[in-house]
Amino acid sequence: DIVQVLFHGRKTGKLNVKSNGKAGEIHFLEGAIANAMLGDLNGAPAFYAMVRFTEGEFALDPSFVPPKRLVQESAEALLLEGMRRMDEGI
């Protein structure tokens, strides 16, 4: 839900996410997902792993500006693919 809010609000910043002892980041640039990191994962694979989180904490750092956009897919496409992967047990 928070990804959709940041996407539609065209926000820039870093979303810090924590769940079950795992900590990750999703970087936003004017609403677009610029990068994601979780452990050894980067980009879309890290985002897909975090979509699976059902509980945890998050905090937005609005002062963070991603140095460059490494993820080219739209936030909507990433969310749809993440949900598809969850449905199919991938």
mmCIF file of the C-alpha atoms, coordinates in Angstrom:
data_MODEL
# 
_entry.id   MODEL 
# 
loop_
_atom_site.group_PDB 
_atom_site.id 
_atom_site.type_symbol 
_atom_site.label_atom_id 
_atom_site.label_alt_id 
_atom_site.label_comp_id 
_atom_site.label_asym_id 
_atom_site.label_entity_id 
_atom_site.label_seq_id 
_atom_site.pdbx_PDB_ins_code 
_atom_site.Cartn_x 
_atom_site.Cartn_y 
_atom_site.Cartn_z 
_atom_site.occupancy 
_atom_site.B_iso_or_equiv 
_atom_site.pdbx_formal_charge 
_atom_site.auth_seq_id 
_atom_site.auth_comp_id 
_atom_site.auth_asym_id 
_atom_site.auth_atom_id 
_atom_site.pdbx_PDB_model_num 
ATOM 1  C CA . ASP A 1 1  ? 0.000  0.000   0.000   1.00 0.00 ? 1  ASP A CA 1 
ATOM 2  C CA . ILE A 1 2  ? 2.763  2.441   0.880   1.00 0.00 ? 2  ILE A CA 1 
ATOM 3  C CA . VAL A 1 3  ? 4.448  1.870   -2.493  1.00 0.00 ? 3  VAL A CA 1 
ATOM 4  C CA . GLN A 1 4  ? 1.243  2.938   -4.239  1.00 0.00 ? 4  GLN A CA 1 
ATOM 5  C CA . VAL A 1 5  ? 0.954  6.051   -2.055  1.00 0.00 ? 5  VAL A CA 1 
ATOM 6  C CA . LEU A 1 6  ? 4.539  7.086   -2.833  1.00 0.00 ? 6  LEU A CA 1 
ATOM 7  C CA . PHE A 1 7  ? 4.104  6.276   -6.533  1.00 0.00 ? 7  PHE A CA 1 
ATOM 8  C CA . HIS A 1 8  ? 0.886  8.275   -6.923  1.00 0.00 ? 8  HIS A CA 1 
ATOM 9  C CA . GLY A 1 9  ? 2.263  11.121  -4.802  1.00 0.00 ? 9  GLY A CA 1 
ATOM 10 C CA . ARG A 1 10 ? 5.381  11.237  -7.031  1.00 0.00 ? 10 ARG A CA 1 
ATOM 11 C CA . LYS A 1 11 ? 7.569  11.190  -3.896  1.00 0.00 ? 11 LYS A CA 1 
ATOM 12 C CA . THR A 1 12 ? 11.353 11.029  -3.735  1.00 0.00 ? 12 THR A CA 1 
ATOM 13 C CA . GLY A 1 13 ? 13.112 9.365   -0.815  1.00 0.00 ? 13 GLY A CA 1 
ATOM 14 C CA . LYS A 1 14 ? 14.225 6.116   0.768   1.00 0.00 ? 14 LYS A CA 1 
ATOM 15 C CA . LEU A 1 15 ? 11.702 3.723   2.290   1.00 0.00 ? 15 LEU A CA 1 
ATOM 16 C CA . ASN A 1 16 ? 13.381 1.662   5.022   1.00 0.00 ? 16 ASN A CA 1 
ATOM 17 C CA . VAL A 1 17 ? 11.563 -1.626  5.592   1.00 0.00 ? 17 VAL A CA 1 
ATOM 18 C CA . LYS A 1 18 ? 12.056 -4.136  8.436   1.00 0.00 ? 18 LYS A CA 1 
ATOM 19 C CA . SER A 1 19 ? 10.334 -7.497  8.827   1.00 0.00 ? 19 SER A CA 1 
ATOM 20 C CA . ASN A 1 20 ? 11.267 -10.665 10.724  1.00 0.00 ? 20 ASN A CA 1 
ATOM 21 C CA . GLY A 1 21 ? 14.871 -9.620  11.261  1.00 0.00 ? 21 GLY A CA 1 
ATOM 22 C CA . LYS A 1 22 ? 15.387 -8.515  7.647   1.00 0.00 ? 22 LYS A CA 1 
ATOM 23 C CA . ALA A 1 23 ? 16.028 -4.895  6.686   1.00 0.00 ? 23 ALA A CA 1 
ATOM 24 C CA . GLY A 1 24 ? 15.703 -3.473  3.196   1.00 0.00 ? 24 GLY A CA 1 
ATOM 25 C CA . GLU A 1 25 ? 15.403 -0.235  1.284   1.00 0.00 ? 25 GLU A CA 1 
ATOM 26 C CA . ILE A 1 26 ? 13.297 0.953   -1.618  1.00 0.00 ? 26 ILE A CA 1 
ATOM 27 C CA . HIS A 1 27 ? 14.493 4.128   -3.319  1.00 0.00 ? 27 HIS A CA 1 
ATOM 28 C CA . PHE A 1 28 ? 11.943 6.406   -4.983  1.00 0.00 ? 28 PHE A CA 1 
ATOM 29 C CA . LEU A 1 29 ? 12.617 9.129   -7.526  1.00 0.00 ? 29 LEU A CA 1 
ATOM 30 C CA . GLU A 1 30 ? 9.548  11.247  -8.304  1.00 0.00 ? 30 GLU A CA 1 
ATOM 31 C CA . GLY A 1 31 ? 7.312  8.245   -7.654  1.00 0.00 ? 31 GLY A CA 1 
ATOM 32 C CA . ALA A 1 32 ? 9.355  5.772   -9.682  1.00 0.00 ? 32 ALA A CA 1 
ATOM 33 C CA . ILE A 1 33 ? 11.182 2.943   -7.957  1.00 0.00 ? 33 ILE A CA 1 
ATOM 34 C CA . ALA A 1 34 ? 14.827 3.713   -8.633  1.00 0.00 ? 34 ALA A CA 1 
ATOM 35 C CA . ASN A 1 35 ? 16.347 0.782   -6.731  1.00 0.00 ? 35 ASN A CA 1 
ATOM 36 C CA . ALA A 1 36 ? 15.670 -1.744  -3.990  1.00 0.00 ? 36 ALA A CA 1 
ATOM 37 C CA . MET A 1 37 ? 18.061 -3.582  -1.688  1.00 0.00 ? 37 MET A CA 1 
ATOM 38 C CA . LEU A 1 38 ? 17.533 -6.494  0.672   1.00 0.00 ? 38 LEU A CA 1 
ATOM 39 C CA . GLY A 1 39 ? 20.526 -8.489  1.874   1.00 0.00 ? 39 GLY A CA 1 
ATOM 40 C CA . ASP A 1 40 ? 22.432 -9.668  -1.206  1.00 0.00 ? 40 ASP A CA 1 
ATOM 41 C CA . LEU A 1 41 ? 19.520 -8.801  -3.517  1.00 0.00 ? 41 LEU A CA 1 
ATOM 42 C CA . ASN A 1 42 ? 19.307 -5.596  -5.556  1.00 0.00 ? 42 ASN A CA 1 
ATOM 43 C CA . GLY A 1 43 ? 16.803 -4.106  -7.971  1.00 0.00 ? 43 GLY A CA 1 
ATOM 44 C CA . ALA A 1 44 ? 13.603 -5.924  -8.902  1.00 0.00 ? 44 ALA A CA 1 
ATOM 45 C CA . PRO A 1 45 ? 14.514 -9.207  -7.093  1.00 0.00 ? 45 PRO A CA 1 
ATOM 46 C CA . ALA A 1 46 ? 14.912 -7.289  -3.811  1.00 0.00 ? 46 ALA A CA 1 
ATOM 47 C CA . PHE A 1 47 ? 11.597 -5.520  -4.382  1.00 0.00 ? 47 PHE A CA 1 
ATOM 48 C CA . TYR A 1 48 ? 9.811  -8.837  -5.069  1.00 0.00 ? 48 TYR A CA 1 
ATOM 49 C CA . ALA A 1 49 ? 11.235 -10.280 -1.837  1.00 0.00 ? 49 ALA A CA 1 
ATOM 50 C CA . MET A 1 50 ? 9.946  -7.304  0.175   1.00 0.00 ? 50 MET A CA 1 
ATOM 51 C CA . VAL A 1 51 ? 6.482  -7.495  -1.399  1.00 0.00 ? 51 VAL A CA 1 
ATOM 52 C CA . ARG A 1 52 ? 6.120  -10.780 0.494   1.00 0.00 ? 52 ARG A CA 1 
ATOM 53 C CA . PHE A 1 53 ? 6.448  -9.035  3.885   1.00 0.00 ? 53 PHE A CA 1 
ATOM 54 C CA . THR A 1 54 ? 3.100  -9.163  5.671   1.00 0.00 ? 54 THR A CA 1 
ATOM 55 C CA . GLU A 1 55 ? 4.173  -7.388  8.860   1.00 0.00 ? 55 GLU A CA 1 
ATOM 56 C CA . GLY A 1 56 ? 6.955  -5.165  10.043  1.00 0.00 ? 56 GLY A CA 1 
ATOM 57 C CA . GLU A 1 57 ? 7.956  -1.542  10.188  1.00 0.00 ? 57 GLU A CA 1 
ATOM 58 C CA . PHE A 1 58 ? 8.717  1.109   7.623   1.00 0.00 ? 58 PHE A CA 1 
ATOM 59 C CA . ALA A 1 59 ? 9.996  4.662   7.659   1.00 0.00 ? 59 ALA A CA 1 
ATOM 60 C CA . LEU A 1 60 ? 10.454 7.171   4.863   1.00 0.00 ? 60 LEU A CA 1 
ATOM 61 C CA . ASP A 1 61 ? 13.542 9.365   4.612   1.00 0.00 ? 61 ASP A CA 1 
ATOM 62 C CA . PRO A 1 62 ? 12.336 12.184  2.306   1.00 0.00 ? 62 PRO A CA 1 
ATOM 63 C CA . SER A 1 63 ? 15.760 13.859  2.261   1.00 0.00 ? 63 SER A CA 1 
ATOM 64 C CA . PHE A 1 64 ? 17.335 10.905  0.385   1.00 0.00 ? 64 PHE A CA 1 
ATOM 65 C CA . VAL A 1 65 ? 17.757 11.324  -3.370  1.00 0.00 ? 65 VAL A CA 1 
ATOM 66 C CA . PRO A 1 66 ? 18.742 8.188   -5.304  1.00 0.00 ? 66 PRO A CA 1 
ATOM 67 C CA . PRO A 1 67 ? 22.002 8.723   -7.216  1.00 0.00 ? 67 PRO A CA 1 
ATOM 68 C CA . LYS A 1 68 ? 20.538 7.069   -10.315 1.00 0.00 ? 68 LYS A CA 1 
ATOM 69 C CA . ARG A 1 69 ? 17.654 4.907   -11.425 1.00 0.00 ? 69 ARG A CA 1 
ATOM 70 C CA . LEU A 1 70 ? 18.695 1.260   -11.637 1.00 0.00 ? 70 LEU A CA 1 
ATOM 71 C CA . VAL A 1 71 ? 15.183 -0.246  -11.910 1.00 0.00 ? 71 VAL A CA 1 
ATOM 72 C CA . GLN A 1 72 ? 13.495 0.542   -15.204 1.00 0.00 ? 72 GLN A CA 1 
ATOM 73 C CA . GLU A 1 73 ? 10.110 -1.123  -14.593 1.00 0.00 ? 73 GLU A CA 1 
ATOM 74 C CA . SER A 1 74 ? 7.256  1.076   -13.393 1.00 0.00 ? 74 SER A CA 1 
ATOM 75 C CA . ALA A 1 75 ? 6.081  0.778   -9.797  1.00 0.00 ? 75 ALA A CA 1 
ATOM 76 C CA . GLU A 1 76 ? 2.774  -0.597  -11.064 1.00 0.00 ? 76 GLU A CA 1 
ATOM 77 C CA . ALA A 1 77 ? 4.500  -3.270  -13.153 1.00 0.00 ? 77 ALA A CA 1 
ATOM 78 C CA . LEU A 1 78 ? 6.704  -4.260  -10.199 1.00 0.00 ? 78 LEU A CA 1 
ATOM 79 C CA . LEU A 1 79 ? 3.692  -4.539  -7.893  1.00 0.00 ? 79 LEU A CA 1 
ATOM 80 C CA . LEU A 1 80 ? 1.718  -6.611  -10.391 1.00 0.00 ? 80 LEU A CA 1 
ATOM 81 C CA . GLU A 1 81 ? 4.650  -8.953  -10.985 1.00 0.00 ? 81 GLU A CA 1 
ATOM 82 C CA . GLY A 1 82 ? 5.277  -9.230  -7.249  1.00 0.00 ? 82 GLY A CA 1 
ATOM 83 C CA . MET A 1 83 ? 1.647  -10.195 -6.635  1.00 0.00 ? 83 MET A CA 1 
ATOM 84 C CA . ARG A 1 84 ? 1.738  -12.698 -9.510  1.00 0.00 ? 84 ARG A CA 1 
ATOM 85 C CA . ARG A 1 85 ? 4.837  -14.319 -8.021  1.00 0.00 ? 85 ARG A CA 1 
ATOM 86 C CA . MET A 1 86 ? 3.160  -14.551 -4.618  1.00 0.00 ? 86 MET A CA 1 
ATOM 87 C CA . ASP A 1 87 ? 0.044  -16.136 -6.149  1.00 0.00 ? 87 ASP A CA 1 
ATOM 88 C CA . GLU A 1 88 ? 2.155  -18.694 -8.001  1.00 0.00 ? 88 GLU A CA 1 
ATOM 89 C CA . GLY A 1 89 ? 4.360  -19.413 -4.981  1.00 0.00 ? 89 GLY A CA 1 
ATOM 90 C CA . ILE A 1 90 ? 7.546  -18.238 -6.705  1.00 0.00 ? 90 ILE A CA 1 
# 
